[in-house]
Amino acid sequence: MATALLPSTLSFRGSLIRQFNYSSSVFVNTHKRAFVGCYAKKKIGFFDQILDYIEGGPKLRKWYGAPDLLPKDGAGADEEDENEEEEEEEEEEEVVRDAVLVTDGDSEMGQMIILSLIIKRTRVKALVKDKRMANEAFGDYVESVAGDMNSKQFLNRALRGVRAIICPTEGFLYNVGSLKGVKHVILLSQLSVYEGSSGIQAVMRGSSKKLAEQDESKLRASGLPYTLIRAGALQDTPGGERGFCFDEGCSAKGSLSKEDAAMICVEALGTVPQGGFAFEVVNGEEKVSDWKQCLVKLMEKAD
C-alpha cells in the first residue's frame, strides 16, 4: 500500500523504531535507506514490523498497549465524518485536553514530529490536506483532520481536546482565529534564515519570510504560553550525532538537522513557560543529555 510518508521521513521512522526496539535484535541502517532485518525470538521480520507500523496493525497496537480501534470495512471514513458533524452540534462541558496538535502534518517536518510523538505514546492530532493518505500512513495513532481553516466550526473540531500545538512550518498561526483552551504553542521558525538571505534566495523566500514574521507577531500577541524555536537552516542530515549551540545570532549562520529539530519540538512540550520564551539553536559542540534542564537554563538566561 502506498503511503504519504516522504523518503526522509521513512529513514527517520526507521531510526525511531530502532530506539524503540533497543532491547530486541532489530537493526536499521537509516542513513543509506537500506533495511536489514534480524529476527527476534518470535521470528517476526523487520519488514513485517515496518508494514505494521505503516498500517497501524495489531502488532504495533500490542507494542503500545492500545486496543484494536477501527474496523477496516470501507465505511469507516463516511461514518466518522457523520459522527464529527453530530459532535460539533453538541456543546462540550468538560473536555479532557491531552492531545498535541501538529499543524501541516503532510510536511516532512510535520511527519517527523508526529512519529516522535507516537514513540512517546502521546495522543496526536494532525492538520492535513489529505485525510485518507494520512490515515494510511499513521493508522489509528493519529487523529487526522482536514478542512477549511477559515471555518470556525472546523477549527473548533480541530482544537477539541488539544492541550498544545506544534507548528513545524509557517502560515498557521496568522491565519487562525481563537486558540481558546490551548495551554502551550511551540513554533519552529526559520525567520532568522530568511532574514539572512540575499539575492535570488531573498526573492524566493520573500513570501515565507512574511508568513514567518506574521506568525511570530501573532504568537507574541496571543497571551498564551509559547516556545519560539528559532532554528538555523534545516538540513537533511542524521540527527543525534552532533551537539548544539544556543548562542545569540547563531540561527542566522548555522544549520540544524531536521531530525534534531523534530526532537527539540517534542522535548519542548515538557517545559511550559509562564509566558513567552524564545531561543536560537543550531548544531554545534554542546552536548545535551537533559532537555528539560537545558530549556529551563535557557529560560532563566532569557529572563
N, C-alpha and C positions, 0 to 999 in steps of 0.2 A: 504494500500500500504506500502511495506517495504521501509525503508529509510536507508541512510548511516550514520545517526546520532548515535553516541555512547551513552550508557545509562547515563553516567555522563554529557554529553552534553545536553541530554534531560532534566535533572534536572536543569542545568544551564539555559537552554532556558526558563524553567518554571519560574525561578527567574527573568529573564529579562522581561517576559511578565507581571509578577506581578508588576514590576516597571512601565511598560508602562500603565497598567490598574489601576494605583493607585487610580484614582478617581471613578472607577467603583466598582461593588460588586463582583469581581472575586478574589478568594483566591487560592493560590497554596502552597501546602506543599511539597517543593522541596526536603528536606533532607531525607524524608522517601520514596521517589519515588512514593508517592501517590498523586493523584489529586482530589481535592474536588471542585465541580462546583456549585457556587451560581449563580443565574440568574440576568442578567441586566434587564433594563426596557423593552428591545426588546425581552426578553426571549431567548437569544442566549446562549446555554450551553457552558461551558468551553471546553468540548471535541470537540465541533464543531469549536471553535476558534483554538485549537491545530491543528486540521485537516487542517484548512485553512492555518495556519502558515506553516505546513509541505509542502503543495501543492502549496503555493503561490497563494491561492484562492482569489476570489473577495472581501471578507471581509477585508483581510489584505491589499489589494490594496487600499481600501477605507480609512483604518486607516492611511496609509501613503500618501494619496492623489495622488497615482500613477494610470495611466490608465491601462486598460486591455491590456496586451502586446502580449502574444503568443497564437495562436490558437493551441488547442490540437488535431491535425488531424493526428498525427502519422508520418507526413512527415517533421516536423519541424527540426529535427536534421540533416537530409541529406541536406536540403536546406540551413541550417545555415552553414554547412561545406563548401558548394559550394560558398556561399557568402563570407566566410572568405578567400577562395583561391583567389577570384576575387579582394578583397580588398588588399591582400598582393601584388598584381601586380601593384597597384597604389601607387605613392609616395604621402605622406602626406605633404601638405604645411603648414597648420596651424592645430594643434591638441590641443583640449581643454584637459588639464591634470587635471582631477578632481577625478580620481579613486584611490583607495587604493588596491594594490595587496597583497594578503595573500598567502605566499608560503606554501606548504604542507597542503592544505585545507582539506585533508582527515583525518588529525591527530586530536586527541582530542583537543589540544591547538588551532589548526587552526580553528576548528569548533566553539570553544568558542569565539575566536576573531571575526570571521565572524558574529556571532549572535550579538555581542556587536556593531559592525559597522552598521548592519542593523537597530538596535534600534535607532542609532544616525542618521539614514537616509543618510548614506554615500554610495556613489557609490562603489561597491565592485567587484573586480575581484579575482579569486582564481585559483591557480595551483593545479590540482587534478589528481589522477590516473584514476578515473572512472567518466567521464563527465556525463554519464546518471544518475548515482546514485546521483551525486551532484545536478543535475537539479531537481531530485525528492525531495531531501532534502530541498533545498533552494528556489525552484521556480524561479521566474523572477527577484529576488532581488540580485542575484549573477551571474556574467558572469563567468562561469567556463571554464577553458582552460586546455587541456591535450595534451601532445605531447613530442617530444624529445628535452630536454633542450640543447643538443649539436647542434641543428639546429638553425642557425641564423634567418631563416625565421620564425620559431615558436616563438623564443624569441622576435622578433620584434612585432609579433602579441600579445604576452602576455603583453608586456610593452606599447602597444598602449594606450594612454590616461591616463597613470599611473603617479601620482604625488609623491606617497610614497609607500614604500614596508615594510611590516611587516613579519619578518621571525620568526615563533614560534619554529622552530626546526633547528638543524644544517645541513649543507650539501649543501644549495642552493648557497650561495654567492661564495664559492670557485670554483664551477663548472660552474658558469655563466660567460659569456663574458662581453660585454659592457652594462652599465646601463644608457646609454645616455638619457637625458631628465628627469630622476628621480631626485626629489628635496630633498628627505629625506628617509633614510633607518633606520628601527628600528629592532634590533636584540635581541631576548630573548636568552640569553646564559646560559648554565649550566656548563661552563668550570670550575668555582670555585668548583662545586660539584665533577666533575670528577677528578680534581687535588687532592681533599681531600680524594679520595677513596684509599683503601688499600686491600691487599689480593686478594681474588677471585673477589671482586667487581671491583678492578682496572683492572683486566684482562678482565672482561665482558664489561667494559666501555671504553676499550682502543680505539676502532675504533671511538666511539662517541667523545672521547676526542680529537682525531686527527682532526676530522671534525670541531669541535668547535674552535680549535686552528687555523685551516686554514681559517675559516670564519672570525674570529676576525682580523687576519692578512690582509685578503683581504679587509675587511671593512676599516681598518685604512689607507690602501694604495689607496683607491678608489678616494679620493679627494672630496667625496660627504659629505654633512651634514649627520651625523648619530647619533643615540642614541643607545648606547650599554647598555642593561639592564642585569646586572649580578645577576641573581636570586638565592636564596637558593634552596634546594631540593624541587621540586614541589610536592604538596600533594593534594589528593582528599578530601579536607576539604571545608566547606562552606566559601564563600568569604563575605567580608563586615562586619565580626563580630569582627575582631581584628584590631589593628593598625599596624604600620610598623616600621622598623628600617633600617637606611641607613648608619650605621657605617662601616668604612673600615674593611674588613675581615669578615663581618657578613655572607656573602653568602656561605662561606666555612663550616659554622657550623649550620646555621639556616635553616628554611624551609619557604615556601610561598605557600599559597593556589593557585591552578590553576586558580580559578575564579578571584582572585585578580591579578594574573599575566596577564590574558587576559585584564582586565580592565586597568592596567597600560600601556600596549602596546598601547591601543586605546587612552588613555589620552595623551600619549607622542606625538601623531600626532599634538596636538595643540601647541607644543613648539618646534620649529625647531631651532637647534643650528647653530651658524655661521660655525663651523667646526665639530670636533668630540666631543662627550660627553658621558662619561661612569659613571655609578653609580651602587652600590650594593643595594639590597633590600631583606628583609625577613619580615615575620610577627613579630610585636613587640608591643610596647606600644604607639608609637607616632601616634596620630590621624591626618588624612589629610582631610581637608574639601575643599581645593582648590588645585587641582593638578598642575595647571599651575604655581601658585605661588610657590608651593613646588619644582617643577622642575627647575624653574628659580633660586631659592636659592641654589639648588644643583649644578647648572652650575657655579654660582658665587663662590661657595666653591671650586669647582674643578679647577677653574682658579687661 
